Amino acid sequence: MSTHWISTNPEAVVHPIELVPGSYNRDAVREASIYLPEEQFAHFEALLVLHDPLSSFSRYAFTEVPLAIWAPVIEDMHAWVTQIDDNARLDQITPSPGFISAHSRQRFLERETENLRAFRETSDQLATWLKDAAHKHGVVSVLGM
């Protein structure tokens, strides 16, 4: 993964959220995992909540998310890529990406064009990674801070 929002090194990420292909098995660091900063993970977390509203998902816990939930999340991420390619602004993107705070959203908007490019690239790469991992393992675990 080559975006500045995704890393394979947890030490390179501030407040990392780890995505683990497969079930969580208490290993401290998994070589196949990827990491996103908590602030950027919130964009994608909104889709998890949208597609699994009854779950007890928390970015501060260890949660196994099955392929049945990831599949529509991945579809929405591809839709985001298409919308950004069609020059959508943040407020035009549906479903709406999440933000960790109003301040985080404001910072995103201050550099909207640059941040949308990074968001688009991350959405595209993350959707590809999630599709491969979820199909191979049946679940992708989200490990919070």
Secondary structure, DSSP 4 states (H G I P E B T S, - for coil): --SSS-BS-GGGSSSEEEEEEB---S-S--TT-EEEEHHHHHHHHHHHHHH-TTS---TTSEEEEEHHHHHHHHHHHHHHHHHHHTT--GGG-SSPPP-SSHHHHHHHHHTHHHHHHHHHHHHHHHHHHHHHHHHHHSEEEEE--
